[in-house]
Amino acid sequence: EGRTPRLNMKTTKDYLNIGEIPYDLPKLNSLEAYIIKLRIPFLRLANMPRSPNLKVCGNMVMVSADVNESVQKIEDRLELQNSSLIPVNFKRKLSYRGSYISKMIDAKKVFKWLDYLKKHNPLYADIQIDREVLLNEIKQYE
């Protein structure tokens, strides 16, 4: 009576299944993946002594991200540039001088993933992407 029921392995595997990812989607770098996430984790990892495993040091914070705002900023930046590669500095807080991650992102890859997520994930259904304006801007500079 005091024992909690155990899940069998088949049921556990069903809960952990994230589905198939199509092969035609491009591989994202870490910053491109952060841009399309709905929740962004901020944590510090360190190596455990004499072990290949990592441990979390300090606090772990999950921040809700506004993907629509990120998409709008990428579209605005594409209007000013002549390629789909955009330098991005990802900060923990806007008032900080340093950045958490600094990398180049490929806007075409990000928008391809967002299109896929809008079709197959209900959490991304309300994200607005003006594809015609974006494609016209990209074609103008090619």
ZAMARGU-4260 file (C-alpha; in steps of 0.2 Angstrom, whole numbers, plus 5000, padded with zeros to 4 digits):
<rodrens>
0) 5000/5000/5000 | 5014/5012/5004 | 5023/5008/4988 | 5022/5019/4973 | 5017/5010/4956
5) 5032/5008/4944 | 5031/5012/4926 | 5036/4998/4915 | 5051/5002/4902 | 5039/5002/4887
10) 5028/5016/4895 | 5044/5026/4900 | 5051/5025/4883 | 5034/5031/4876 | 5035/5047/4887
15) 5053/5051/4882 | 5051/5049/4863 | 5053/5066/4855 | 5049/5059/4837 | 5058/5059/4821
20) 5068/5074/4815 | 5068/5075/4796 | 5085/5073/4787 | 5082/5089/4776 | 5082/5101/4791
25) 5099/5109/4793 | 5110/5107/4809 | 5109/5122/4820 | 5123/5129/4830 | 5120/5132/4849
30) 5115/5150/4847 | 5103/5147/4832 | 5095/5133/4844 | 5094/5146/4858 | 5085/5159/4847
35) 5071/5147/4843 | 5068/5140/4860 | 5053/5145/4870 | 5062/5143/4887 | 5081/5147/4888
40) 5091/5139/4901 | 5106/5148/4909 | 5117/5137/4919 | 5136/5134/4922 | 5142/5117/4920
45) 5159/5110/4927 | 5168/5093/4925 | 5166/5082/4939 | 5183/5076/4946 | 5190/5059/4939
50) 5174/5057/4929 | 5168/5061/4911 | 5151/5068/4918 | 5147/5086/4921 | 5138/5094/4936
55) 5128/5110/4937 | 5137/5124/4947 | 5127/5137/4955 | 5109/5142/4951 | 5100/5136/4935
60) 5088/5149/4928 | 5075/5146/4915 | 5069/5161/4906 | 5054/5162/4895 | 5059/5169/4877
65) 5048/5179/4865 | 5052/5170/4849 | 5041/5183/4839 | 5053/5197/4845 | 5068/5187/4840
70) 5061/5184/4823 | 5057/5202/4821 | 5075/5207/4826 | 5082/5195/4813 | 5071/5201/4799
75) 5076/5219/4804 | 5094/5215/4803 | 5092/5206/4786 | 5086/5222/4779 | 5102/5230/4783
80) 5114/5216/4778 | 5118/5208/4761 | 5119/5190/4767 | 5109/5178/4778 | 5124/5177/4790
85) 5121/5188/4805 | 5133/5191/4820 | 5123/5189/4836 | 5128/5192/4854 | 5117/5183/4866
90) 5117/5192/4884 | 5110/5186/4900 | 5104/5203/4904 | 5104/5218/4892 | 5113/5230/4904
95) 5128/5218/4904 | 5143/5222/4893 | 5149/5205/4890 | 5139/5192/4881 | 5134/5174/4886
100) 5137/5167/4868 | 5143/5176/4852 | 5142/5168/4836 | 5136/5170/4818 | 5119/5163/4814
105) 5112/5158/4797 | 5094/5166/4796 | 5089/5154/4782 | 5092/5139/4794 | 5083/5147/4808
110) 5068/5151/4797 | 5067/5134/4790 | 5067/5126/4807 | 5053/5138/4813 | 5043/5134/4798
115) 5044/5115/4803 | 5040/5119/4821 | 5025/5129/4816 | 5018/5115/4806 | 5022/5101/4818
120) 5022/5108/4836 | 5007/5117/4843 | 5017/5128/4855 | 5025/5137/4840 | 5008/5139/4830
125) 5006/5158/4835 | 5023/5163/4829 | 5022/5176/4814 | 5035/5176/4800 | 5032/5187/4785
130) 5040/5175/4772 | 5037/5186/4757 | 5046/5201/4764 | 5060/5191/4771 | 5063/5182/4754
135) 5062/5198/4745 | 5075/5205/4756 | 5087/5190/4754 | 5085/5190/4735 | 5088/5208/4734
140) 5106/5206/4740 | 5110/5189/4732
</rodrens>
